[in-house]
Protein backbone atom coordinates (compact mmCIF):
# COMPACT_ATOMS: atom_id res chain seq x y z
CA UNK A 1 0.00 0.00 0.00
CA UNK A 2 1.40 3.33 -0.94
CA UNK A 3 1.54 6.32 1.35
CA UNK A 4 -1.12 8.19 -0.68
CA UNK A 5 -3.56 5.28 -0.39
CA UNK A 6 -3.07 5.02 3.38
CA UNK A 7 -3.70 8.74 3.75
CA UNK A 8 -6.88 8.38 1.68
CA UNK A 9 -8.12 5.46 3.81
CA UNK A 10 -7.24 7.30 7.02
CA UNK A 11 -8.97 10.45 5.77
CA UNK A 12 -12.04 8.41 4.74
CA UNK A 13 -12.22 6.75 8.15
CA UNK A 14 -11.75 10.09 9.91
CA UNK A 15 -14.58 11.62 7.87
CA UNK A 16 -16.79 8.60 8.60
CA UNK A 17 -16.16 8.89 12.34
CA UNK A 18 -16.71 12.66 12.26
CA UNK A 19 -19.96 12.19 10.34
CA UNK A 20 -21.10 9.54 12.85
CA UNK A 21 -20.30 11.83 15.77
CA UNK A 22 -22.12 14.75 14.11
CA UNK A 23 -25.19 12.55 13.54
CA UNK A 24 -25.12 11.44 17.17
CA UNK A 25 -24.97 15.05 18.35
CA UNK A 26 -27.73 16.06 15.94
CA UNK A 27 -30.14 13.38 17.14
CA UNK A 28 -29.21 12.77 20.77
CA UNK A 29 -27.03 15.70 21.86
CA UNK A 30 -28.06 18.27 24.46
CA UNK A 31 -29.75 20.37 21.79
CA UNK A 32 -30.55 17.56 19.38
CA UNK A 33 -33.82 16.62 17.75
CA UNK A 34 -34.84 14.23 20.53
CA UNK A 35 -34.40 17.00 23.11
CA UNK A 36 -36.26 19.40 20.80
CA UNK A 37 -39.30 17.09 20.72
CA UNK A 38 -39.21 16.73 24.51
CA UNK A 39 -39.11 20.50 24.79
CA UNK A 40 -42.09 20.82 22.43
CA UNK A 41 -44.11 18.47 24.65
CA UNK A 42 -43.11 20.45 27.74
CA UNK A 43 -44.14 23.66 25.97
CA UNK A 44 -47.60 22.25 25.21
CA UNK A 45 -48.00 21.24 28.87
CA UNK A 46 -46.87 24.64 30.15
CA UNK A 47 -49.17 26.48 27.72
CA UNK A 48 -52.09 24.39 28.97
CA UNK A 49 -51.21 25.25 32.58
CA UNK A 50 -50.93 28.94 31.66
CA UNK A 51 -54.39 28.84 30.05
CA UNK A 52 -55.85 27.27 33.21
CA UNK A 53 -54.22 29.92 35.41
CA UNK A 54 -55.38 32.72 33.11
CA UNK A 55 -58.92 31.35 33.33
CA UNK A 56 -58.72 31.32 37.12
CA UNK A 57 -57.39 34.88 37.09
CA UNK A 58 -60.40 35.98 35.03
CA UNK A 59 -62.75 34.23 37.47
CA UNK A 60 -61.10 36.02 40.40
CA UNK A 61 -61.25 39.38 38.61
CA UNK A 62 -64.97 38.85 38.05
CA UNK A 63 -65.44 37.93 41.71
CA UNK A 64 -63.55 41.06 42.78
CA UNK A 65 -65.70 43.20 40.48
CA UNK A 66 -68.83 41.64 41.95
CA UNK A 67 -67.63 42.11 45.53
CA UNK A 68 -66.86 45.78 44.87
CA UNK A 69 -70.37 46.46 43.53
CA UNK A 70 -72.67 44.10 45.45
CA UNK A 71 -72.86 44.17 49.29
CA UNK A 72 -74.88 40.94 49.24
CA UNK A 73 -71.94 39.21 47.56
CA UNK A 74 -69.63 40.41 50.35
CA UNK A 75 -72.07 39.06 52.91
CA UNK A 76 -72.21 35.74 51.07
CA UNK A 77 -68.43 35.39 51.12
CA UNK A 78 -68.29 36.35 54.80
CA UNK A 79 -70.88 33.71 55.64
CA UNK A 80 -69.51 30.97 53.36
CA UNK A 81 -65.76 31.40 53.78
CA UNK A 82 -65.45 32.98 57.21
CA UNK A 83 -68.45 31.44 58.94
CA UNK A 84 -69.74 34.82 60.10
CA UNK A 85 -73.33 35.16 61.36
CA UNK A 86 -75.52 37.92 62.72
CA UNK A 87 -75.74 38.11 66.56
CA UNK A 88 -79.43 37.16 66.57
CA UNK A 89 -78.99 34.08 64.36
CA UNK A 90 -78.99 30.53 65.70
CA UNK A 91 -76.72 27.99 64.02
CA UNK A 92 -77.79 24.37 63.67
CA UNK A 93 -75.08 21.89 62.75
CA UNK A 94 -76.49 18.80 61.04
CA UNK A 95 -74.20 15.77 60.80
CA UNK A 96 -73.54 14.33 57.35
CA UNK A 97 -75.95 11.58 56.44
CA UNK A 98 -78.70 12.81 58.75
CA UNK A 99 -81.98 12.25 56.89
CA UNK A 100 -84.71 13.23 59.38
C-alpha positions as a printed NumPy array, in Angstrom:
array([[  0.   ,   0.   ,   0.   ],
       [  1.4  ,   3.331,  -0.939],
       [  1.536,   6.319,   1.352],
       [ -1.12 ,   8.189,  -0.677],
       [ -3.561,   5.285,  -0.393],
       [ -3.069,   5.02 ,   3.384],
       [ -3.703,   8.74 ,   3.75 ],
       [ -6.876,   8.38 ,   1.682],
       [ -8.119,   5.456,   3.807],
       [ -7.242,   7.302,   7.02 ],
       [ -8.973,  10.446,   5.766],
       [-12.041,   8.413,   4.741],
       [-12.218,   6.747,   8.152],
       [-11.746,  10.089,   9.908],
       [-14.584,  11.616,   7.871],
       [-16.792,   8.601,   8.6  ],
       [-16.157,   8.892,  12.34 ],
       [-16.709,  12.659,  12.263],
       [-19.955,  12.186,  10.339],
       [-21.101,   9.538,  12.853],
       [-20.304,  11.833,  15.769],
       [-22.122,  14.747,  14.113],
       [-25.188,  12.549,  13.54 ],
       [-25.119,  11.44 ,  17.17 ],
       [-24.974,  15.046,  18.35 ],
       [-27.73 ,  16.059,  15.94 ],
       [-30.141,  13.384,  17.142],
       [-29.208,  12.773,  20.771],
       [-27.029,  15.704,  21.863],
       [-28.06 ,  18.274,  24.458],
       [-29.745,  20.373,  21.788],
       [-30.552,  17.555,  19.38 ],
       [-33.818,  16.621,  17.746],
       [-34.838,  14.235,  20.534],
       [-34.401,  16.999,  23.114],
       [-36.261,  19.398,  20.799],
       [-39.296,  17.087,  20.72 ],
       [-39.213,  16.728,  24.506],
       [-39.106,  20.502,  24.787],
       [-42.091,  20.822,  22.429],
       [-44.114,  18.466,  24.65 ],
       [-43.106,  20.449,  27.744],
       [-44.135,  23.661,  25.971],
       [-47.599,  22.247,  25.214],
       [-48.005,  21.242,  28.873],
       [-46.872,  24.638,  30.148],
       [-49.174,  26.479,  27.72 ],
       [-52.093,  24.389,  28.97 ],
       [-51.212,  25.249,  32.577],
       [-50.932,  28.94 ,  31.663],
       [-54.387,  28.838,  30.052],
       [-55.845,  27.275,  33.212],
       [-54.219,  29.924,  35.406],
       [-55.379,  32.723,  33.111],
       [-58.916,  31.346,  33.326],
       [-58.716,  31.315,  37.12 ],
       [-57.389,  34.88 ,  37.09 ],
       [-60.403,  35.983,  35.028],
       [-62.751,  34.232,  37.475],
       [-61.098,  36.015,  40.4  ],
       [-61.25 ,  39.379,  38.615],
       [-64.971,  38.853,  38.054],
       [-65.437,  37.925,  41.714],
       [-63.549,  41.059,  42.782],
       [-65.705,  43.201,  40.484],
       [-68.828,  41.636,  41.947],
       [-67.625,  42.113,  45.532],
       [-66.861,  45.782,  44.869],
       [-70.371,  46.456,  43.532],
       [-72.673,  44.103,  45.451],
       [-72.862,  44.175,  49.287],
       [-74.88 ,  40.937,  49.239],
       [-71.936,  39.208,  47.564],
       [-69.625,  40.412,  50.352],
       [-72.066,  39.059,  52.909],
       [-72.205,  35.736,  51.069],
       [-68.43 ,  35.393,  51.123],
       [-68.292,  36.348,  54.803],
       [-70.877,  33.708,  55.641],
       [-69.506,  30.975,  53.359],
       [-65.758,  31.395,  53.776],
       [-65.448,  32.982,  57.21 ],
       [-68.446,  31.437,  58.943],
       [-69.737,  34.821,  60.099],
       [-73.333,  35.158,  61.358],
       [-75.52 ,  37.922,  62.721],
       [-75.738,  38.107,  66.559],
       [-79.426,  37.16 ,  66.575],
       [-78.994,  34.078,  64.356],
       [-78.995,  30.528,  65.696],
       [-76.722,  27.985,  64.023],
       [-77.792,  24.37 ,  63.669],
       [-75.079,  21.886,  62.755],
       [-76.494,  18.798,  61.043],
       [-74.202,  15.773,  60.798],
       [-73.535,  14.331,  57.347],
       [-75.945,  11.581,  56.436],
       [-78.695,  12.81 ,  58.753],
       [-81.982,  12.253,  56.893],
       [-84.706,  13.23 ,  59.382]])
